[in-house]
Amino acid sequence: MKLSILSILLALVGFGACETYTDRYDDINVDEILQNRRLLTPYIKCILDQGRCTPEGKELKVHIQDAMQSACAKCTPMQRQKARQVVKHIRKNEETYWNQMINKYDPDGKYKSVYEPFLESDD
């Protein structure tokens, strides 16, 4: 279960510092995870420094800001699609958490012009 939750968030930001993030988690069923708030919430709290983190959660926090600032430039096509799905779900169903994420990772709105078009596109 923890791996499933992590994978959805990894789709958002990926792993590693190579040309593209690892595609290790591209086949995860994102819909199943998004439908279970009990599984999703601890990872959101981890990246917001509001809860305990698994080692994977700690790694995840390292890459979120990069993904936001680069419009997921290091993401595979599948990760880009899943990242949009995850963020759209969080914005619609977890608005408080979304606002906290923005306040933490882009407090001045400096990168909004980068990640908003990415979130709205279909590439």
ZIBEL-V582441 format. One line per field, one symbol per residue. psi: psi as a letter, one per 40 degrees, with the letter a starting at -180 (. if undefined). burial: b if it has 9 or more other ideal C-beta (glycine too) atoms within 8 Angstrom, else e. Layout:
BEGIN
psi->???
burial->???
END
This chain:
BEGIN
psi->ddddddddddddeaiifadiiiededeigdddddegddddddddddeefeiiiiddddddddeddddddeffdeiiddddddddddddddddefddddddddddegdeedededdddddeie.
burial->eeebbbbbbbbbbbbeeeebbbbebbebebeebbeeeebbbbbbbbbbeeeeebebbbbbbebbebbbebebebbbebbbebbbbbbbbbbeebeebbebbbebbbeeeebeebbebbbeeee
END
